[in-house]
Amino acid sequence: MNSKSRILAGVVAMALFGLSPHPARAGSPPAAADTPLVRSGPDVDAIRAIGAEWQALYSAGRYDEIPDLYTEDTMVMPRGRPRIQGREEMRRAIGGLAAGRRVSIEVTEREAFVAGDYGWFVGDFRVTYSSEHTGAAPVTEDGRSLILFRRDVDGHWRIHRDMDSPAPAPAPAVPQPRAAVQEPSATPVPRRDATAAAASLMWNPDSRTIVTECDRLTASRYDRTRLAPPRARQDIDVRAAIAACEADLVRYPDDPRLHFQLARVYGYAGDAAKTLHHRQAAAAAGNHNAIFLLGYLAWNAATDDPARCAAAGEMKLAADRGNYSAQITYASFFLEQRFAPCADRASVADVSGFLAAARPAVDGFFETRLADHLIAQLNARRAADDR
């Protein structure tokens, strides 16, 4: 990989996430030790938005504007390459970078916070380079990034320091990231493949806290991690919601929640292929709402014990990841002995943990009654087992 590719590998990882608070002065030192850390809120969201802006510029081919997201005295330290000192040097380094190439990036946030005028981001990334013309096989690299953000005197947050290093490739089950815009395949990826990938990925629902138009138009009451008030089916303008969600997915490629919400509205539109595509994409990225729904639908369609047990495993994975619907449903099926043929079923202690986690999230009289009934049934079973 040439030097410009390595520069992008370092640059692109930090462009997706960020942090935020008070006007900083160029050259001022990082925040004092007693400055409180801020891990959420509008400032953190504002810095994460730098990533969306970077992607919009890149998608539009406006490469010469990307360095404007960095401080004038920025320093970028790509692995195995000389450091880049200053915005203008970066402008020269990045020029012509993407000619004839496509770049796809997947980032996992590990830590993001702000202290005073500085913000930090730590994460893992996978970047894939592919040629638009030669047909050469894509090249993928995995890495880790440490990024320092600074709020400049004009009040804008910019990337101030960036350093990345190589990382071991994840387990083979993790899928390669797709390009930022991609139509569903005529032959969707099998659901089992999506769920196998999800088992290797842990989605952090707080990885995006900026509320999009898609969130506002399509949030589901069954998504306990939703970012906006829920919309009932009759309150959704399906065509407007699809347009908004597709546009937001360009801004936030491979966002698991956006894929899940797109699956919902394409289902309302009667487009089965796109519904399945986006549901699988959400599950493959670790979205526990989609993992549960795929497992539940597979359970209902299963005609033999191996298929039912595979579906039960998907519901259990979603419950383990904190999905409310999965926790309640798995507990109900468990108490009804539906998982008896399955060797990999949860234990009584596991199911007790599912219900304990789900109980604070109940919504309304009947959900409360159901949760309390299941807890009482499970306690009775535990007492009988102890006798």
C-alpha positions as CSV (number, residue, x, y, z in Angstrom):
1,M,0.0,0.0,0.0
2,N,1.4,3.4,-0.9
3,S,2.0,6.3,1.4
4,K,-1.2,8.1,0.4
5,S,-3.2,5.0,1.2
6,R,-1.6,4.8,4.6
7,I,-2.3,8.4,5.3
8,L,-6.0,7.9,4.5
9,A,-6.1,4.8,6.8
10,G,-5.0,7.1,9.6
11,V,-7.2,10.0,8.6
12,V,-10.4,8.1,7.9
13,A,-10.6,6.3,11.3
14,M,-10.8,9.4,13.3
15,A,-13.2,11.2,11.0
16,L,-16.2,9.2,12.2
17,F,-16.4,10.0,15.9
18,G,-15.5,12.8,18.3
19,L,-16.1,15.0,21.5
20,S,-16.5,18.7,22.8
21,P,-16.6,22.1,25.4
22,H,-15.1,26.0,25.7
23,P,-13.2,28.1,23.2
24,A,-9.5,27.0,23.1
25,R,-6.5,29.1,22.2
26,A,-4.0,27.7,19.7
27,G,-1.1,26.2,21.5
28,S,-2.8,26.0,24.9
29,P,-2.0,22.9,26.9
30,P,-4.5,20.1,27.4
31,A,-7.1,20.4,30.2
32,A,-5.9,20.3,33.8
33,A,-6.3,17.1,35.8
34,D,-9.2,18.5,37.7
35,T,-11.2,19.4,34.6
36,P,-14.3,17.2,34.6
37,L,-14.7,14.6,31.9
38,V,-17.8,14.8,29.7
39,R,-18.8,11.6,28.0
40,S,-22.2,12.6,26.5
41,G,-24.2,15.6,25.5
42,P,-24.3,18.1,22.7
43,D,-20.6,18.8,22.7
44,V,-19.7,15.1,22.2
45,D,-22.4,14.8,19.6
46,A,-21.0,17.9,17.7
47,I,-17.5,16.3,17.5
48,R,-18.9,13.0,16.3
49,A,-20.6,15.0,13.5
50,I,-17.1,15.7,12.2
51,G,-17.1,12.2,10.9
52,A,-20.3,12.7,9.0
53,E,-19.0,15.8,7.4
54,W,-15.8,14.1,6.4
55,Q,-17.7,11.3,4.7
56,A,-20.0,13.8,2.9
57,L,-16.9,15.7,1.5
58,Y,-15.3,12.4,0.5
59,S,-18.4,11.1,-1.2
60,A,-18.8,14.4,-3.1
61,G,-15.1,14.3,-4.3
62,R,-14.3,17.5,-2.4
63,Y,-11.0,16.1,-1.1
64,D,-9.3,19.5,-0.9
65,E,-11.8,20.5,1.8
66,I,-11.0,17.6,4.1
67,P,-7.9,19.2,5.7
68,D,-10.2,22.1,6.9
69,L,-11.6,19.6,9.5
70,Y,-8.1,19.8,11.1
71,T,-6.4,22.4,13.2
72,E,-3.9,24.6,11.5
73,D,-1.1,23.1,13.6
74,T,-2.4,19.5,13.3
75,M,-0.2,16.5,13.5
76,V,-1.1,13.2,11.9
77,M,1.1,10.1,12.6
78,P,0.1,7.3,10.2
79,R,1.6,3.9,11.1
80,G,4.9,3.2,9.4
81,R,5.1,6.6,7.7
82,P,6.6,10.0,8.4
83,R,4.4,12.3,10.5
84,I,2.4,15.1,8.8
85,Q,2.9,18.4,10.4
86,G,0.3,21.1,9.8
87,R,-2.8,21.5,7.8
88,E,-1.0,22.6,4.6
89,E,1.3,19.6,4.6
90,M,-1.7,17.4,5.0
91,R,-3.4,19.2,2.1
92,R,-0.5,18.3,-0.1
93,A,-0.4,14.7,1.2
94,I,-4.1,14.0,0.7
95,G,-4.4,15.6,-2.8
96,G,-5.3,13.1,-5.5
97,L,-5.7,10.4,-2.8
98,A,-8.9,8.8,-4.1
99,A,-8.5,9.0,-7.8
100,G,-9.9,5.8,-9.3
101,R,-10.5,4.3,-5.8
102,R,-13.3,3.6,-3.4
103,V,-12.8,3.5,0.4
104,S,-15.1,1.8,2.9
105,I,-14.6,2.3,6.6
106,E,-16.0,0.7,9.7
107,V,-15.2,2.1,13.1
108,T,-15.9,0.8,16.6
109,E,-15.8,3.4,19.3
110,R,-14.1,2.3,22.5
111,E,-13.9,5.6,24.4
112,A,-14.9,9.2,23.7
113,F,-14.9,12.1,26.1
114,V,-14.2,15.8,26.6
115,A,-12.2,17.7,29.2
116,G,-12.2,21.5,28.9
117,D,-11.1,22.5,25.4
118,Y,-9.9,19.0,24.4
119,G,-11.6,15.8,23.4
120,W,-10.3,12.3,23.0
121,F,-11.5,9.4,20.9
122,V,-10.1,5.8,21.0
123,G,-11.4,3.2,18.6
124,D,-10.8,0.3,16.3
125,F,-11.2,0.6,12.5
126,R,-11.3,-1.5,9.4
127,V,-10.7,0.2,6.1
128,T,-11.1,-1.4,2.7
129,Y,-9.6,0.0,-0.5
130,S,-11.0,-1.1,-3.9
131,S,-10.3,0.0,-7.5
132,E,-13.1,1.3,-9.7
133,H,-11.3,0.4,-12.9
134,T,-8.7,-2.4,-12.6
135,G,-10.8,-5.1,-11.0
136,A,-8.0,-5.8,-8.5
137,A,-9.0,-7.5,-5.3
138,P,-9.9,-5.2,-2.4
139,V,-7.3,-4.5,0.2
140,T,-8.4,-4.4,3.8
141,E,-6.5,-3.2,6.9
142,D,-7.4,-3.2,10.6
143,G,-6.1,-0.6,13.0
144,R,-6.5,1.3,16.2
145,S,-6.7,5.0,16.6
146,L,-6.1,7.6,19.3
147,I,-7.4,11.1,18.3
148,L,-7.2,14.4,20.1
149,F,-9.7,17.1,19.2
150,R,-9.4,20.8,20.0
151,R,-11.8,23.6,20.1
152,D,-10.3,26.5,18.2
153,V,-10.7,30.2,18.8
154,D,-13.5,30.4,16.3
155,G,-15.5,28.0,18.4
156,H,-15.2,25.1,16.0
157,W,-13.9,21.7,17.0
158,R,-11.2,20.3,14.8
159,I,-8.9,17.2,14.7
160,H,-5.7,18.3,16.4
161,R,-3.6,15.1,16.8
162,D,-4.1,11.7,15.3
163,M,-2.1,8.5,15.7
164,D,-3.0,5.0,14.5
165,S,-1.4,1.6,14.8
166,P,-2.0,-1.8,13.2
167,A,-4.4,-4.2,14.8
168,P,-5.0,-8.0,14.5
169,A,-7.7,-8.9,12.1
170,P,-11.0,-9.8,13.8
171,A,-12.5,-13.3,13.7
172,P,-13.2,-14.5,10.1
173,A,-17.0,-14.3,10.7
174,V,-16.8,-10.5,10.8
175,P,-18.0,-9.3,7.3
176,Q,-16.0,-6.9,5.2
177,P,-17.6,-3.4,5.2
178,R,-19.7,-2.5,2.2
179,A,-19.3,0.7,0.2
180,A,-21.1,3.8,1.6
181,V,-23.9,3.4,-1.0
182,Q,-24.9,-0.1,-2.1
183,E,-28.1,-1.5,-3.4
184,P,-29.4,-4.8,-1.9
185,S,-28.1,-7.9,-3.7
186,A,-30.6,-9.8,-5.8
187,T,-29.6,-12.8,-3.6
188,P,-29.5,-11.6,0.0
189,V,-26.8,-12.9,2.4
190,P,-28.3,-15.9,4.2
191,R,-29.7,-14.9,7.6
192,R,-27.5,-17.4,9.4
193,D,-24.4,-15.6,8.0
194,A,-25.7,-12.3,9.3
195,T,-26.3,-13.7,12.7
196,A,-22.9,-15.5,12.9
197,A,-21.3,-12.1,12.1
198,A,-23.4,-10.5,14.8
199,A,-22.1,-12.9,17.4
200,S,-18.6,-11.4,16.8
201,L,-19.8,-7.8,16.9
202,M,-21.0,-5.9,20.0
203,W,-23.1,-2.9,18.9
204,N,-22.9,0.1,21.2
205,P,-26.3,1.9,21.0
206,D,-24.6,5.1,22.1
207,S,-22.1,5.0,19.2
208,R,-24.4,7.5,17.5
209,T,-26.4,10.0,19.7
210,I,-27.2,12.6,17.0
211,V,-30.9,12.3,16.3
212,T,-31.6,12.1,12.5
213,E,-34.7,12.6,10.5
214,C,-35.0,8.9,10.1
215,D,-35.0,8.5,13.9
216,R,-37.8,11.1,14.2
217,L,-39.9,9.5,11.5
218,T,-39.5,5.8,12.2
219,A,-38.5,5.1,15.9
220,S,-40.2,2.0,17.2
221,R,-41.6,1.5,20.7
222,Y,-40.0,-1.9,20.8
223,D,-36.6,-0.4,20.4
224,R,-35.7,0.5,23.9
225,T,-32.5,2.2,22.7
226,R,-34.4,4.6,20.3
227,L,-33.2,8.1,20.0
228,A,-36.6,9.7,19.3
229,P,-40.2,9.3,20.5
230,P,-41.8,6.2,19.0
231,R,-44.0,6.4,15.9
232,A,-47.0,4.1,15.4
233,R,-47.5,2.5,12.0
234,Q,-50.5,4.8,11.2
235,D,-48.4,7.9,12.0
236,I,-45.6,7.1,9.5
237,D,-45.4,8.7,6.1
238,V,-43.7,5.7,4.5
239,R,-42.4,7.4,1.4
240,A,-41.0,10.3,3.3
241,A,-39.5,8.0,6.0
242,I,-37.7,5.8,3.3
243,A,-36.2,8.9,1.7
244,A,-35.1,10.3,5.0
245,C,-33.6,7.1,6.2
246,E,-31.7,6.4,2.9
247,A,-30.3,9.9,3.0
248,D,-29.2,9.4,6.7
249,L,-27.6,6.1,5.8
250,V,-25.3,8.0,3.3
251,R,-24.3,10.3,6.2
252,Y,-23.8,7.4,8.6
253,P,-22.9,4.4,6.4
254,D,-23.6,1.0,8.0
255,D,-25.3,2.5,11.0
256,P,-27.1,-0.5,12.6
257,R,-30.1,1.5,13.9
258,L,-30.7,3.2,10.5
259,H,-30.6,-0.3,8.8
260,F,-33.1,-1.6,11.4
261,Q,-35.5,1.4,10.8
262,L,-35.2,1.1,7.1
263,A,-36.2,-2.5,7.3
264,R,-39.3,-1.4,9.2
265,V,-40.5,1.1,6.6
266,Y,-39.6,-1.0,3.6
267,G,-41.7,-3.7,5.2
268,Y,-44.6,-1.3,5.4
269,A,-44.0,-0.4,1.7
270,G,-44.2,-4.1,0.8
271,D,-40.6,-4.4,-0.5
272,A,-39.6,-7.8,0.9
273,A,-36.1,-7.9,-0.6
274,K,-35.1,-4.5,0.8
275,T,-36.7,-5.3,4.2
276,L,-34.6,-8.5,4.4
277,H,-31.4,-6.7,3.2
278,H,-31.6,-4.0,5.8
279,R,-32.6,-6.3,8.6
280,Q,-29.7,-8.6,7.8
281,A,-27.3,-5.6,7.6
282,A,-28.5,-4.4,11.0
283,A,-28.0,-7.9,12.5
284,A,-24.6,-8.4,10.9
285,A,-23.5,-5.1,12.6
286,G,-24.7,-6.3,16.0
287,N,-28.1,-4.6,16.3
288,H,-29.9,-6.7,18.9
289,N,-33.3,-5.6,17.7
290,A,-32.7,-7.1,14.3
291,I,-31.0,-10.2,15.7
292,F,-34.1,-10.9,17.8
293,L,-36.5,-10.3,15.0
294,L,-34.7,-12.6,12.6
295,G,-34.5,-15.3,15.3
296,Y,-38.2,-14.9,16.2
297,L,-39.3,-15.1,12.5
298,A,-37.0,-18.1,12.0
299,W,-38.5,-19.8,15.0
300,N,-42.0,-19.4,13.6
301,A,-41.0,-20.7,10.2
302,A,-39.0,-23.7,11.5
303,T,-40.2,-27.2,10.8
304,D,-37.7,-29.3,12.8
305,D,-35.8,-29.1,16.0
306,P,-32.4,-28.2,14.5
307,A,-33.9,-25.1,12.8
308,R,-35.8,-24.2,16.0
309,C,-32.7,-24.5,18.1
310,A,-30.7,-22.3,15.7
311,A,-33.5,-19.7,15.9
312,A,-33.5,-20.0,19.7
313,G,-29.8,-19.3,19.7
314,E,-30.4,-16.1,17.9
315,M,-33.0,-15.0,20.4
316,K,-30.7,-15.9,23.2
317,L,-27.9,-13.8,21.7
318,A,-30.2,-10.8,21.4
319,A,-31.3,-11.3,25.1
320,D,-27.6,-11.5,26.1
321,R,-27.0,-8.2,24.3
322,G,-29.8,-6.6,26.4
323,N,-32.7,-6.7,23.9
324,Y,-35.9,-6.2,25.9
325,S,-38.2,-8.1,23.5
326,A,-35.8,-11.0,23.4
327,Q,-35.5,-11.2,27.2
328,I,-39.2,-11.4,27.7
329,T,-39.9,-13.8,24.8
330,Y,-37.0,-16.1,25.6
331,A,-38.1,-16.3,29.2
332,S,-41.7,-17.1,28.2
333,F,-40.6,-19.9,25.7
334,F,-38.1,-21.2,28.3
335,L,-40.8,-21.6,30.9
336,E,-43.1,-23.3,28.4
337,Q,-40.3,-25.9,27.8
338,R,-40.1,-25.0,24.1
339,F,-36.3,-25.1,24.2
340,A,-36.1,-28.6,25.7
341,P,-34.6,-30.2,22.6
342,C,-31.9,-27.5,22.4
343,A,-28.5,-28.3,24.0
344,D,-27.4,-24.7,24.0
345,R,-30.3,-23.3,25.9
346,A,-29.9,-20.8,28.7
347,S,-29.8,-21.8,32.3
348,V,-32.4,-20.8,34.9
349,A,-29.9,-18.3,36.2
350,D,-29.5,-16.8,32.8
351,V,-33.2,-16.4,32.3
352,S,-33.5,-14.9,35.7
353,G,-30.9,-12.4,34.7
354,F,-32.9,-11.6,31.5
355,L,-36.1,-10.9,33.4
356,A,-34.2,-8.8,36.0
357,A,-32.8,-6.7,33.2
358,A,-36.1,-6.4,31.3
359,R,-38.3,-5.5,34.3
360,P,-37.2,-1.8,34.6
361,A,-38.0,-1.3,30.9
362,V,-41.6,-2.5,30.9
363,D,-44.0,-0.1,29.2
364,G,-47.7,-0.1,30.3
365,F,-50.0,-2.2,32.4
366,F,-50.0,-5.4,30.4
367,E,-46.2,-5.6,29.9
368,T,-45.8,-5.1,33.6
369,R,-48.2,-7.9,34.4
370,L,-46.5,-10.2,31.9
371,A,-43.0,-9.5,33.3
372,D,-44.2,-10.0,36.9
373,H,-46.0,-13.2,35.9
374,L,-42.9,-14.6,34.3
375,I,-40.7,-13.6,37.3
376,A,-43.1,-15.4,39.6
377,Q,-43.2,-18.5,37.5
378,L,-39.4,-18.6,37.3
379,N,-39.1,-18.2,41.0
380,A,-41.5,-21.0,41.6
381,R,-39.5,-23.2,39.3
382,R,-36.3,-22.4,41.1
383,A,-37.9,-23.2,44.4
384,A,-39.1,-26.5,43.1
385,D,-35.7,-27.3,41.7
386,D,-34.1,-26.6,45.1
387,R,-36.4,-29.0,46.9
